[in-house]
Amino acid sequence: MSEHLISFGGNVVALGYDLDERLLQWDVLRLKMVHGVPEEFTRDEWAYLVTFLDRINLMEMFIRSFGPRAGGGVTVSALFRARGPIAIWLPNNVTLLGPLALVLCSFTNAPIRIKTGSRSHDLCQAFISYALEHLPQGKLRDYLSKQVTERFDRNDPRNQTMAAEASVRIVFGSDATIRAIHSLPNPVHSVGISFADHRSEAWVEIAALDDAAITALIKVFTIYGQAGCTSPRRVVVIDGTRADCEWLRGKMMALWPKQEVAMHISSQNILHRQLAAAAGWDAQTGPRNGAVLGVGSLETGEMNGLMSLALVPATAQEAVVALPTNIQTIGHCLTDASAPAWLSLVARTSIKRWVPVREMHHFGAVWDGYNFWRHLFEEVAIHS
């Protein structure tokens, strides 16, 4: 069998490149990345990228989508091949999605064209530039050199060009943005993949929280605050009390990173603390006014503000009833998150991801309820 046809159980995937070589090349880049953080990235963003490029994590895409890797002698039931050119529309708020989506799509070997947010940093192009500078000569470097990232607004005619030329359209954004992109003329057999606006929460039990777990909770919130769909806007202390929430806030304050806070963020947080207090929250600003942590209840209402985080006690059933309609990720820190009672609870909801708190931002092949990465390939039925 050709090195470009890889067997996964009864499925064969036509890649057009050597999979082990590509995994190795990404790993080579990963090892270089640990030595320093480019100025375009925050330390947390770069750390997520380094973790994401782990060989086992990348291989998991194939295993989740096609089954365990197999040798020869297996009866083939399906052949998968890349659909063709991919167009990606990125949001303004979570700029790290660009590099993450680029890495995932690189395993199709299809041409990629990316529209970055018109009001955000282009971390995708920054990552490509870093990779081209640090990767050795080889097929991955050649492939990345041909990918295109552009910045333009919603009315630019290049949106139409991207849609018209793409076999796959991947859109991150509001419902209105997604409708606008998918309504553009596109090839009749093309595929549209939509990632709309979602919200996420963290569910924790006091017995499961130690300093490492609380630090992980802080990290997944501070990287994007309320801007990220996978960032927790609310921490629900399951079967806890108000005193438990106050204890957790105190621990978070003590473990909060000691780093400088931009003046405009600090000023906004002072304002949002006052607004939260007026709305009934016991709200306090964190070190250097870097965030607002409010203790209240599910009935207190919303805590608004980019860096505002609510802490509330509730039973599991109360937490389910209070879920937002556009819930996406529940980041859990529970004594037994795999217990049948939790799985039964998740099954009765519209929760899309049930993951440990530390993995709330981990972007993978399965997202928002379906295996979107497998949709980048077309399936050919094989009956010998």
N, C-alpha and C positions, 0 to 999 in steps of 0.2 A: 504494500500500500504506500502511496506517495506520502512524503513527509508533510504535505499540505492537506491531506485528508486524515482527520483525527477521529478515532472511534470513541464514543461515550456510550457504553452499553450497546443498544441496537441502533443508535443514532450515529451518523457520520457527518462531520462538519467540514466543509470546504473553506479553508482559511486563506490560501494564497500566500502563506508565509509559514515559517517554522515556529510553532507555538512555544516550544521550550526556549528557542533563541530569543523570542520577543519577551518572554517572562524574565529571562536573564538580563536583557538590556534594561528593562524597567528596574530590575533589582540593582543593577550597576548605578543607575541614576539615584536610586533611593539611598544607597550607601554614601554617595557624594552629598546628598541633601542634608545629612545629619551634621555636617561640619559648619553650617551657617545658614542664616535666614536672610533671603533677599529683602531689600528695603520695601518692596511693594506689598509684602505679606506681613501679617502679625505672627508672633511666635506660635500662637495656638493654631492659626490657619495652616502654617507650615508643618506643624506636628501632625495635624490630621492628614495632610497629604502624604507625609512619610509613612504613617500607619496604613493608609489606604493602598499604597504601592507594595505592601507586603505580598510576596509571591503566593502565599496560601490564600490571602484575601482575593487576589485577582483570579486564581484558579477556581475559587468558589463560584464565580459567575458561570463557568462552564458546567460545573457539577450541578448547581441548582437548576440550570436551564436544560441540560441534555443528559444528565446522569453520570455515574462514575466512569472514569477513563478506562478504556478496555483495549486489549490487544487484538490480534487477528483471530479468525475463526468464529466470530460472532455474527449471527444472522442480522443483516441490515434491514431495518424497517422504514427508515427515513433519512433523507439527505437534507442538510441545511446549508444555505449559502447566503451571503450578504445580499440584501435587497438592492443596494446601490447608494448613491450620494445621500448624505445626511445633512439636514439643515437644523440648527439649534438656535432658538431664541431664548436668551438668558434674562433673568429679572434684574432689577436694580439693587435689591436688598441683600441677596446672598451671593456674593461674587465668587465664592469658592466653588459653586456649582459648575462653573466653566471648566476649570482643570479636571474636576472629578468626572464630568460628562465626557470630556475629551479622552481621558484615559479609558473609560469604558468603551467608547465608540472606536477607539484605536484598534480593538481586537476584531472589528469587522473588516479592517483594511480598506474601508470605503472612503472616498473623499468627504471631507467635513467642511462645512461653512458655518461660522458662528457669528451671530449678532449679539454683541454684549450690551448691557444696559447703558442707555444714553446718559445716565446720571451716576454711574458707578465706576470704580476702578476696573480696568481690564486685566484681571488676574489671569485670564486664560492666555492672552498673548504674552504676559510676563512669564508664565510657566513655560510656554513653548520656547521663548527666548532663552530661558535658563537651561532647558533640556538641550537645545541645539548647541549651547556653549559647553555643556559638560558631558554629553553623550559621546562615546567614541564613534568613529565612522561605522555605519551599518544601516540595515534596512529600517530600523525604527527611526533613526535620525533622518534618513531620507524621507520617510513617510511624514514625519512631523513638519519638515521644512515646506511641505506642499499644502498644509492646512491654512485656512484663511479665517481670521477674526476681523470683524469690522464694528464700528460704532456709528449708529445713525438713529434717527427718531422714528416714531411709528408711522409717519406719513411719507417716509422716503421710498421711492420706487424700488429700491433694492430689496425691500420686503417681498415684493411681487416676484422679483427674479429668483430669490431664494426658494420661494414656494413652488415656482414653476419648474425648477430644475432638480428638486429633491425627490428621492424615492421614499424618504422618511423625514417627517417634520416633527421635531421635538420642541414643545413650547412650555416654558415656565412663566407663570404670571397669573393675573386676575382672570376671572371668567370672561370679561369683556375682551381682554387681550387675546385669549385663546380663541374665542369665536372669530375675532377679526383675522387672525392668521389663517385659521383653517377655512375661512370663507374665500381666501384668495384662490385664483385659478391654480390647480395643481394636477399632476398626472393622475389619470383615472385609477391606476392601480397603486398609487402611493398610499402610505400609512401615516396617520396623524396620531401622535402620542402627546397627551395633555397632562401637565402637572399644575393644578390650580391652587388657589389660596387655601391653606390649611392651618390648623392650630394644633399645638401639642401640650401635654402636661407631664409632670413627674408624679408618680404615686410611690410613696415611701412608708415604711413602718419603722418606728423608733428603734425597735430591737435589731433592725438590719443596718442601722446607720453607724458607721465609724468615721474617723477623720478622712480616710481615703475615699469613702463613698460621698461624703459631704463635699470634699474637694472636687470630685468628678461632677457633682451637681452644679457647683459654682462654675466650672469650666464650660459646661454645655450651655449655661445661660449667658455668661459674659461674652462669648465669641460673637453673638449676634443680638442678644437681648430679645425683645419681642419681634424683631424684624424677620427672624428666621422661622420658617414653617415647622422646623424640627426642634426649635428652642422652647423650653417650657415657659408658658405664661403664668402657670399656677403650679404650686407644689401642694398636693393633697396628702396629708398625714392620715393614713388609713387607721381607723379605730383609735385615733389620737384625741387629744384635748387641746384647748387653747394654750395651756401651759406647755404642752409638747411643742407646739408651733413656736412659742416664744423661746424655748430652749434651742430649737433648731436654728432660729434666726441668730441667736447669740453665738452659736458655734460657727455659722456661716460668716458672721462679722469677724470672728477671731481668725478664720482661715482665709479670708478674702485676700487676693493678691495685692501686695504692696507696690503698686505701680502708679505712674502719673495718669491723671484723667484730663482729657481735653476740656478746656474752659467751658465751651458751649454745652458739653454733656453734663458737667458739674452744675451749671446754672439751670439746665432743664430739670435735673433731678431734684434740686431744691424746690422748684416750682411744683413738680409732680408730687413731691412729698406733701406739700401743703394741700394740693387738690385731693390727694388720697385721704388725708386726715379729715378734710371737710366732708368726704363721702362716707366716713365711718370707719376707715382703716386705722389701726395702730401702726403708723408708718414711720420708719426711720431710714435715714440715708446711711449707706455703707462708708467704709474708709475713703477719704478724699472725695466724698459725695459721688462715688463711682456707680451707685445703684440705689434703688429704693426698695426696701423689703417691708412688706405690709402683712401684719397678722390680722385676720378677720374670719369670716365665715363664708359659706357658699351663697348666703343671702345678702352679703354686703355689696355685691355688684362687681363691676370690672375695675381693675387697676390699669389705667392707661399710662403710657410713657414708655419710650424705647427701652429703658433700663429699669423698669418696675416689675417686681416679682411678688406675687401673692402667695401666702402660706395659710392654708385652711385645714381644719380637722373635718373628717367625714367618715362614715362607713363606706364600705365598697359599693353598696347599693345606692347610697346618696351620691357618690362620685359618678356613678353611671348615669343617673338621672340628670346630673348637672353637666354632662359632656356637651361641648358645643357641637352643632350640627356638622361642622366641617372638621371634626377631629381627625388627626392623622396618627401621630405617634404618642404612645404612652411609654415613657421611660420609667422603668420600675427599679426599686431597691427594696425588695421584700424578702422575708425569711425563706419563702419557697414560691418563686414566681411561676414554676412549672406545675404547681398543684392542680388537679383536675378542676377544682372550684374556680380558679382564675381562668383557666382555658374555657370553661363553660360560660363565664362572665363575658370574656372577650367575644365569644361566638354570638352573643346576643346583642352586640353593639356594632357600630360602624367603624371601630378602631381599625386602622390600616397596618400599624406596626406595634408590636409588643416586645420591647428590647430593654436590656439593662441601660440605666441612665447614661453610662459612659459611651454607649453606642447610638445615642439619639441622632447624631449628625452623620452617621456612617451611611453613605449612599451606595446602594448595591443594585444587583440585577432585578430584584423584586422590589417594586416601589408603588405606593398608593393602591395596592390591592391586585396588581397583576405583574407578570414577568415581562416588563417592557423591553429588557435587553434581548430576550429571545425574539421579540417582535422586529428586531433589526435584521433578522434572517428570514428568508422564505423557506417553507418546508416542502420538500418533494417526497411524495409517497413512493416507497420502493417495495415492489412485490416480485420476487425472483421466481 
